[in-house]
């Protein structure tokens, strides 16, 4: 897609989608590395302006995903993400007195999942993508995405059940249980 004023078009694209790409990067690599991922993502975008589709968000998140995989391999990414998840769990546990036990249990369960499962679950829930868009981000068909999502949800349920057994605060009271 050629644009007569590429600089302005890129600036508008950056202004509109940078927060969503940043949120995606934070959920994948943590706050410490998210700015670098966003910068590298938009560098790719600048170099490939003609490849940006009409609905750019899934493509942008796919580029961000590739940047993460290329630049931050397992060890660095896992250490950073684990620290971020621990911080989220600690923040949620601080809120327990205010009645946010479900948040602590969910974040702890998410922290125990694999990277791919976390990504499948958060693309729709946290990043607001539809199934078709999320499938594009992870590079599979929509049908395959639904199968993977179903499996990830099952593993999340198992992780939640495990956290309920480990921490009595995470168990629902009788009035809220089904």
N, C-alpha and C positions, 0 to 999 in steps of 0.2 A: 504494500500500500504506500505509494509515493505521496508525499505531502509537500506543497509548495514552500511552506515555511517550516522546515524540519525542526529548527531550534525552538520555536514557539510551541509546536506540537509536542515535542519531547518534554518541554517544561510543563505543559498542561498534563501530559500523561504521568509524569513524575509526581506532580502535585496531587493528582487524584488517587494514584495507586500506591504511592510510597508507604502510607500508613498500613495498608493491608499486606504489602510485601514484608514490611518490618514485623508485623504481628506474626506472620507465618514464620519468618526467620527466628524470632524469639521462641516460638513454640518448638522449633527444631534444634537450635544451637544455643539458646540462652541469650540474655541481654548483652553479655560481654562481646559476643561475636556478631550479633545481628546487624549492626551498622556496616560492618565489612561485607556481609552477604548482600545487603541492600545496595551498597556501592557497586559491587561486582555485577550484580543483577542488572542494574541500570546501565552499566558500562556495556554489557552484552546488548541490551536494548538499543543503546545509541548506535552501536556498530551494525545492528540488524533491524533498523527502523522499518525497512521494507517488508520484514517478516511478521511484524506485529499485526495480529488479526483484528477484526472489527470489535470483538469482545475480548479485550486483552487480559483480564485477570487470570483465567486458567493458564494462559500461555506464560504470563509473568511468574506465576507461582511454579510452573514447570521449569522455567529458567532458574529461579531461585533454588529449586530442588537440585538441579544439576550443578549449580555453583557450590552448594553445600557438599554434594558428593565428591566433586573434584577437589575442592580446596581443603575441606575439613573431614578427613577420614575418621574412622571409628573411634580411635582413642581420644583425640581432642574433643570431638563432638559429644561423645558419651560422658566425659568428665564434666564438661560445661553443662550439659542438659541435666545430669544427675544433681549437680549443685543447684540449678534452677528449680528442679522439682522438689528438692529438699527444702529450699527456701519457701516454695509455695505451700508445702505441707506444714512447715513451721508457722507460716502466716495463718493458715487455716486453723491449725491447732490453737493458736492464740485467740482465735475467734470462737472456740468451742464454748467458752463461758457465755457467749452471746447467742448460742443455739445454732452454730454452723457446723455441726458434726458431720453432716453429709458431705460437705465440701472437703473436709480433711480426709474422710474415707475415700472419696472419689479421687482426689489428687494422689493419695498414697497408692491406690490401685493402679492409676495411670502410670505412676513412676515404676511400678513393677512390670509393666508390659514392655514388649519389645518396641523398638523405634518404629517399625512399619505399622504395627497395630495402633500405636499412638497417633501416627500420621493419619491413618484411615479414619479414626474416630474424630479427630479434631478438625479435619478439613471441612466437614459439614457443620459440626457443632460449634466450633470456635471461629471459623473463618467464613462461614455463611455460604459455602459453595453448594450447588446442587450435585446430585450423583454424577451426572454427565460431566460436569466441570471437574469434580474431584477425580474421576476416572482419567481425565486428560492429564491432570497434575501427576498422578502416579504412573501414567503410561500404560493403561490397560483399557479393555472395553468396559462399558457400563455394567454388563452382566457379570464380568469377572470382578469388578469393583464391589457389587452387591454380595457376591460370595465371600470375598475377603472381609468385607465389613461385617457380615454375619458371624464369621469366625472370630474376628476381633472383638465383637460384642460379647460372644460367649466367653472368651478369655478375660474380658473385663469383668463379667459377672463372677467368674471364678476368683479373680483377684479381689473383688469386693467382698465376696464370701470369706476369703482368707483374711482380709483386714478386719472383718466383723468378729472373727474368732480371736484375732490378736489383740484388739483394743475394744474393751467393753463399751467405751464411749461411742463407738461407731454403730452399735446395734440400735435399731429403731425401738422406740418405746411401744408398748402394746397398742396404744391408741392409734399409732401411725402404721402399724404393720398390717399386711393384707390378710 
